[in-house]
Amino acid sequence: MPINPPAEASTFTIDLSNRHIIYDYDTHDRDGNPDKWRYEIWFYNADRVIYVIHGGPMAGRKNYQEVTYQCIRPGELWQCNWLEETGTICSLVFDIPRGLITTLLGFSRGHWEGDGVAKGDKREGKDLERWRGLAGVGRQSERVMLSERASVVEDFWGAGELEGIEMDWPTM
């Protein structure tokens, strides 16, 4: 039995495949001031997500990752998990009927403290190599754990303004 069995194909196809959402975190900046962090994610297929961060401390990051999906309740709740090349662990739960995103991010010390270094587009080789270096900063126990909730502001099918990827491109 595989460690991460694939999501049931028909349920995934109906609920998430090629789905694109834009969502906002109503949060605070590092100085405690109100801030809005805008994220955009495209559930590209059963193996990949493509995302862009438009607002917040990680704004300016364009990435794609290999993911695992878990259907919690068909048509309602899905969990999507991935590991960043920076060493950051990401877990996202999409509550479809309520239009909510709940996330847990385990930022590597390098990613959290080097947020400026973590910006760019993975499609640019120099950005990917720079990001990989962030994973080597600190120890596993020095992660910054961030739990947040966001509201979906757009929910549609297809690429929107995001660019597709080739499946053989490296994710780590």
Helices and strands as residue ranges (DSSP letters): H 9-15, E 19-28, E 34-43, E 48-53, E 61-66, E 68-73, E 77-83, E 89-95, E 100-107, H 109-113, E 120-121, H 125-134, G 140-142, E 144-157
